[in-house]
């Protein structure tokens, strides 16, 4: 066999091996994104990265649900979350995911009354096996009919 054919056979063989390994990883981790997170050394995969609540009424209270897939062989816990306002919070912490399992992360959202948009970055604080890590997500919404801003400071 000449050198070109050997190279071609090697490339095809390598590609087939890569595809088989990726399919196995996707089966194990549940998605390409989770597999890539594991390959990048991440202990967890939080998804979705963004939730758009769509059009909402002023002052609406709702829940945004995220998921945390544990990519390790040890228990991992979300010990809290951080946002720039008190409008996004979780009532239940810590939330633990067993090895290879997925935990539900529910965040209570209180939308503004006087603004036309809501954009909030929330970072989940995760106690990973070797560190405390922050995993950011985004919640957005549109408030098409915001209430007028009160002229009297005593009004709610």
C-alpha positions in Angstrom: 0.0 0.0 0.0 1.4 3.4 -0.9 1.9 6.2 1.6 -1.2 8.2 0.5 -3.5 5.2 1.0 -2.0 4.5 4.4 -2.5 8.1 5.5 -6.1 8.0 4.2 -6.9 4.7 6.0 -5.3 6.1 9.2 -7.4 9.3 9.0 -10.6 7.4 8.4 -9.8 5.0 11.2 -9.1 7.9 13.6 -12.2 9.7 12.6 -14.3 6.5 13.2 -12.7 6.1 16.6 -13.4 9.8 17.4 -17.1 9.4 16.4 -17.5 6.2 18.5 -15.9 7.9 21.5 -18.1 11.0 21.1 -21.3 9.0 20.7 -20.3 7.1 23.9 -19.6 10.3 25.8 -22.9 11.8 24.6 -24.7 8.7 25.8 -23.0 8.9 29.1 -23.3 12.7 29.7 -26.6 13.2 27.9 -25.5 15.9 25.4 -22.6 17.2 23.3 -22.5 20.3 25.5 -22.1 18.3 28.7 -19.5 16.1 27.0 -17.5 19.2 26.0 -17.8 20.6 29.6 -16.3 17.4 30.9 -13.6 17.4 28.3 -12.8 21.0 29.4 -12.4 19.8 33.0 -15.7 21.1 34.4 -17.2 19.2 37.3 -20.8 20.2 36.4 -22.8 21.4 33.4 -25.6 24.0 34.1 -28.3 24.4 31.5 -30.0 26.2 29.8 -27.5 29.1 29.9 -30.3 31.6 29.2 -34.1 31.6 29.9 -36.3 34.1 28.2 -39.6 34.5 30.1 -41.1 36.4 27.1 -43.7 39.1 27.6 -44.8 39.4 31.2 -47.1 41.7 33.2 -45.5 44.3 35.6 -44.6 42.9 39.0 -45.1 39.2 38.0 -43.7 36.6 40.2 -42.5 33.4 38.4 -40.0 30.7 38.5 -37.0 30.0 36.2 -35.8 26.4 36.2 -32.2 25.4 35.4 -30.6 22.0 35.7 -27.2 20.9 37.0 -25.6 17.7 35.6 -22.9 16.3 37.9 -20.1 15.1 35.6 -18.0 13.7 38.4 -17.9 10.6 40.6 -18.6 12.7 43.8 -21.6 14.5 45.2 -21.7 18.2 44.2 -23.9 20.9 45.8 -25.1 24.3 44.9 -24.6 26.2 48.1 -26.2 29.5 47.0 -26.6 32.0 44.2 -25.6 35.5 43.6 -27.4 38.3 41.6 -27.2 42.0 41.6 -30.7 42.4 43.0 -33.1 40.7 45.5 -35.5 40.1 42.6 -33.9 36.6 41.9 -33.5 34.1 44.7 -33.8 30.4 45.6 -35.6 29.2 48.7 -33.8 25.8 48.8 -30.1 25.5 49.3 -28.0 23.5 49.3 -29.2 21.5 46.3 -27.2 18.3 45.8 -26.6 16.2 42.7 -25.3 12.6 43.1 -22.5 11.4 40.7 -23.8 11.3 37.1 -27.2 12.7 38.1 -29.0 15.9 37.4 -30.5 18.3 40.0 -33.2 20.9 39.4 -32.3 24.5 40.3 -35.5 26.7 40.7 -35.0 30.4 41.0 -37.9 32.7 42.1 -38.1 35.8 39.9 -39.9 39.0 40.8 -40.2 41.1 37.7 -40.1 44.9 37.9 -43.3 47.1 37.8 -41.9 50.2 36.3 -39.3 49.0 33.7 -39.9 47.6 30.2 -37.2 44.9 30.4 -35.6 42.4 32.8 -32.1 41.1 32.3 -30.5 39.4 35.3 -27.3 37.4 35.5 -27.5 34.8 38.2 -24.4 32.9 39.4 -24.8 29.6 41.1 -22.2 29.0 43.8 -21.2 25.3 43.4 -19.1 23.3 45.9 -17.1 21.2 43.5 -14.6 18.5 44.7 -11.6 20.9 44.7 -13.0 24.4 44.7 -16.0 26.8 45.0 -17.0 27.7 41.5 -19.4 30.2 40.0 -21.7 29.1 37.1 -23.5 32.1 35.5 -26.9 31.9 33.8 -29.1 34.7 32.4 -32.9 35.4 32.8 -34.6 37.9 30.6 -38.2 39.1 30.1 -40.0 41.9 28.4 -42.6 44.0 30.2 -44.5 45.6 27.3 -46.8 47.7 29.6 -44.8 48.8 32.6 -46.6 50.9 35.2 -45.8 54.6 35.3 -43.1 55.6 37.8 -44.9 57.1 40.8 -44.5 60.9 41.2 -45.1 60.8 44.9 -42.3 59.0 46.8 -44.9 57.5 49.2 -46.5 55.5 46.5 -45.5 51.9 46.0 
